[in-house]
Amino acid sequence: MTMHCYQCEETDKGEACTIKGVCGKSVSTAKLQDQIIEATSRLAFATLEIGPKQTVDDLIRSALFATITNVNFDNTALRVLLNKLMAEIERYTPDAIPTVIRTDIIKSAGVLTMHNPDRRSAKELLIYGVKGIAAYAEHAAQLGYRDEAVDHYVRHVMAALTTPLKFDHLIEWILKAGEIAVATMALLDKAHTETYGAPEISTVELGTGSKPGILISGHDLQDLAQLLAQSEHAGVDIYTHGEMLPAHYYPYFKKYDHLKGNYGGAWWQQEQDFTAFNGPILMTTNCLTPPQDDYEERLFTTGLVGFSGLPHISEANDGTKDFSGLIELAKNCPPPTQLESGQIVGGFGHSQVIALADQVVEAVKSGAIKRFVVMAGCDGRSEERDYYTKVAEQLPDDAVILTAGCAKYRYNKLDLGDINGIPRVLDAGQCNDCYSLAVIALKLQQAFEVESLNDLPISFDVAWYEQKAVAVLLALLHLGVKGIRLGPNLPAFVTGKVADILVNQFAMKGIATPEQDVADMMAGN
């Protein structure tokens, strides 16, 4: 058997993974995920006429999220999810023959079942954007926040994909996805800030303490909240990893003295970070890589994350999770091996930056700040990503970096100084907090009374890796941003007429050398 997967930036040879995913997933896992996407479309089509129904929308959303890169490698769990989709399809199409439905799903699943290359490119861009939307909507739903308009779009677009849509119709759905992506990230921003408070400018420790620890990675703040509450008097410290770093910016979590600091770097460094940590690791949401022997017995998954053989902590009917097993294991483990020391500063969400608006505007008007460079997005393994470190190092002292997502690990520990007290790296948080960067840009547009975001001294030099980043890209296009640099490599699934639209209508471009791009961005190009 072979596969055809090119949904992430690190796809094999920049074309497609056909034997095994660079992420580590097998052919059989890829096939199951393709079938889940097809079954999701069939369920969406079968339920178009019933109106809002939370159980259906929740299943569609979680199914889409489960197929994102580095979420679920567990074929048993994926089969359970596929069977749930099949059961719901059968419920809403009672006259259909189940074996016929399943056979048809298997035959129709996969990228290459769409033969026209332009329509295939548009279809895959749309699906990946919708996967990102579903992921952000799932984060919000876990906190009890839902938006019927988002659920309506996701169900209707997935239903539409059961029909042979024309290219122009696919482009319409893609442009709509950008609008829905903005709404979804706004919903998640509301969920996080109303639950945990608005992020504050915060200093985060990078060193380690003398107590045993538990490391939490991924994105799910609710999992962290439950873990902190259950471990408060257990004599263990809690450390964040990867995209969990921004948890330190929220007032809610500051009340826990045993939230020690951040450990390690971005998701792709987890093999070295998890090995050195010594204690148990909890992986929430996406960003899991196949575990290594050195720490496999200490690695736990929860939520939609899964890997065959790893212990999985499920949610009880009341929404709680029992983390006592991790806590007891941690007590018997040595403290983490210290990897680094020092501090990093973050928490520059839109409320904090807007509070500094007068100071920022004055710095721009006085010439102290010449340019803002948005270097948000994802990090990854490829050596080409050193580009972002070099750009940060080579930007002149009158440039400020706006960031969110794990891309920041390429430069957030550099000593880049400040401009009149404003740090030159303003970290808004997780990848979903790119919404904060959009709000900041819109506030600057208002402050400077310009017609378009493109009239501001802002350049976009964005790193992407997986489908959440695709949703963010579509959101930026919806907001009218032009001239985005996207790297380190352009998506393999963007070809032909789709590429022409992105280049000609939105002036999207790839990256060049750090020297060339820094010069061009500072010149406003």
Helices and strands as residue ranges (DSSP letters): G 12-14, H 27-46, G 48-50, H 54-66, H 75-92, H 98-108, G 111-113, H 117-142, H 148-160, H 167-196, E 202-205, E 213-217, H 221-230, E 237-240, G 242-249, G 251-255, E 259-262, G 267-269, H 270-277, E 281-283, G 296-298, E 299-302, E 312-313, H 324-331, E 343-346, H 350-355, H 357-365, E 371-374, G 383-385, H 386-394, E 399-403, G 406-410, E 418-419, E 422-423, E 425-427, G 431-433, H 434-448, G 453-455, E 458-463, H 467-478, E 485-487, H 496-504, H 514-522
